[in-house]
Amino acid sequence: MNNTVLELKVKNHPGVMSHVCGLFARRAYNMEGILCLPMKDNSHSKIWLLVNEEERLNQVIKQTNKLEDVVDIKHHVKVDEHVFSQLEELFGVS
Amino acid sequence: MNPAKQETGRLRYNGAQIIVKMLEKHGITRVAGIPGGASLPIYDALTESPIEHVLTRHEQGAGFVAQGMARVTGVPGVCMACSGPGATNLVTAVADAHLDSIPLIAITGQVATPLLGTDAFQETDTYGVMLPITKHNWMARSAEELLEIMPEAFRIATSGRPGPVSIDVPKDVQQQFVEFDEWPELGLADPLPQPQADDIEKMLKMLNEAKRPMLMIGGGITHSSCADDLVEFAEQHSIPTVASFMGLGNMPSSHPLFLGMLGMHGARYTNMVLEECDLLIGAGVRFDDRATGKVSKFCPQASIIHIDIDESEIGKIKNPTLAIQADVGATLQICIENSTPVQRIDWCERVAYLKQHFGLDFANSKGIFQPYNLLQSLANITDEQTNIITDVGQHQMWTSQVFPFQRARQWISSGGLGTMGFGLPAAIGAALAQPERLALCISGDGSIMMNIQELATAVEHDLNIKIIIMNNNNLGLVRQQQTLFYGARHHAVNSRRGTNFVALAEAMGAKGFDLSNSSDPLNTLQQVMQEPGPCVVNVNISEDEMVLPMVPPGASNSEMILEQV
């Protein structure tokens, strides 16, 4: 698996998850996991996407960045995957 | 008492009034739509507004009327519909605008917020439906939010690469009053991204080193309104130029450097030149599969420079040698300022040779009932002031192949989505927005029936629309594919009982003509163009006529089918 993590800062309102997930579904990008929590200011949320897209990662980032509700996008290096692997146990999927 | 002014001096409006006022403030003078229960407050607000409402006969018609207005002017078109079926009927026109990057604002009524999610009468998840086919969309949760949403709608629809947005407004939000101190600022397009100086330097270096450069122009040239710069740049560097379907009109078809449309139905020489070029400058294009054919075989010898305002288009289909994410007009202007004229005698001679020997095959024996001849006649009896609007099918491809377009925004057609039924309502929009121009709608017997009800709308407004129906009693382009790729097993393409379009036109109050009944068809056509108001002209053509050449879907552009089977 060549998973990487994209960290999105998004506007916090109902529908933002639909915009992000809808994009991945209709462009057939592989998303392996998703985490979303509101930020302290309550007007933004942070979304972590575990993405399995090696060749098209650049395109995935550009398309995601084009969404109006996405304020910022960061590409994390491998280490952050641990968050997801630790969650696996909690989720009972390990 | 004026409800809009409180004693406190604050402004007081309800959601519906905010929508209408904000449309006015953004310069909208006309909207198209159909009212319904969940959008009645908006229509009530419209009664107090100078905005003209064009009542169509189907919401899809309203969407395409708004598109027609937007396509000829570049200004966002606005359409309105009720919740449920009204909103879903708009969907095709919105999706069409999305694929052709047309600024469109769709405003839909929705059931009141307490009823949301209860499967209430005429409730659909319009927000969810519109989401994948818009640049951005909203459901307004309060009247106050509309003060933010409305300018944003205009900003997003017109910024960068234009596109449609939609706003779903529950009925109680339309009725909710809100107080505020002042109107928000207008939503204007974001500043255009400018090219980097070193990228321009690299581009000119590549161009100067190239022996056989080509320009491929697309809809981005239209949206950037830079047709003049494009022509100057091409002339300065002697670059033969091809257009994608959406790029037609930006370089006059009579220009010696212009080689027509490339791709699936391009002339043979056009695709041959692309095979030979060593540098391709894609300017405001997205390398659509109908243009490139099999991508891996497209321009096999060429380095690629891709100029586009939309960063996500760069590298999506074709990895360029040099990418310039910027406004194409600004890029061309800076290039022009930094170059001196270059002549490419050998290359231009080679292109001229190919053009002479491998041009489109005009069969001239069948008179005006042959599609190319008909189109040539139409071109001869109209001028470049005419807007040419088509439907979708063979008539559309023939028009894109041979109609001598002379200016940007003269050519109005559904490219990306290929929506049959686009033509008539889009022509209505064009005629409303530019009453001084004749709207010539070229259609087929299949397409015209998909939004024929809008003929009543055209008659109501007494618009200068002339509809030419190329009638082969078939879904011709489907029939053609069955002929070529499915062993000529024609199925479900033939309407065995044809429609009498003359009688149909008259039933709706338009004038109808049939060229088959005319002793001098060309003269009849000329007369029709002088008639006031909407006219429908039936022109019978052979069901065996094909759009050729044709690149089979999935094949490379060098594998064209050239001859009638």
Interface residues (C-beta under 8 A of the other chain):
Chain A: G15 S18 H19 G22 R26 N58 Q59 K62 Q63 N65 K66 L67 E68 D69
Chain B: Y127 G128 L131 P132 K135 H136 M139 I156 D310 E311 S312 I314 G315 K316
